[in-house]
């Protein structure tokens, strides 16, 4: 996924009210940007950090900027949760995700479960329908060389619900896949942060036992583009 317009570099002043961030663009200009991330953004909202914004293409939009990237520990991290579905869809189309090859069609936001919409529904090719939920991962608490990526970064009742709904799809004879997309290149493995949300941790174990597949892929991130790169091993 290439950014459609050049990003603008700035310095993070603060993130607040979940969806807002003040950013210093230099020369005395401070703007308020849309923060498309409802999580806690633990460890990726450090005041004073280098950030990158995309300008709004709609001149009537109230907030003229969207926060896209932050530099943490020398690497760029993608914080915009509106991108992962598109990134995974592109990766499925180009065959990057080996576990999801062989399907003929990919649809997004298809209704399923209890008043939910699946992120991606893969069908065709003589294969069972594959329901794929995508979760954006930015959390890395481990400062050591192991580079452990973790999810979630806050309590997520919605995420727990998705695990149960994928389990139901498996019971109905379909594939259910929970795909964790790590939008930072400095991690070497992935785990569930059960200490942050014990309920999610238990639901994850239950879903795995029910046959829900778990995948984790890491991304290449730059100020020009974000691309799904390679699988990460799961440390469960």
Buried (B, 14 or more C-beta within 10 A) or exposed (E): BEBEEEBBBBBBBEBEEEBBBBBBBEEEEEBBBBBBBEBBBBBBBBEEBBBBBBBBEEEEEEBBBBBBBBBBEEBBBBBBBEBBBEBBBBBBEEEBBEBBEEBEEBEBEBEBBEEBEBBBBBBEEEBBBBBBBBBBBBBBEBEEEEBBBBBBBBBBEEBBBBBBBBBBBBEEEBBBBBBBBBBBBBBBBBBBBBEBBEEBBBBBBBBBEBBBBBBBBBBBBBBEEBBBBEBBEBBE
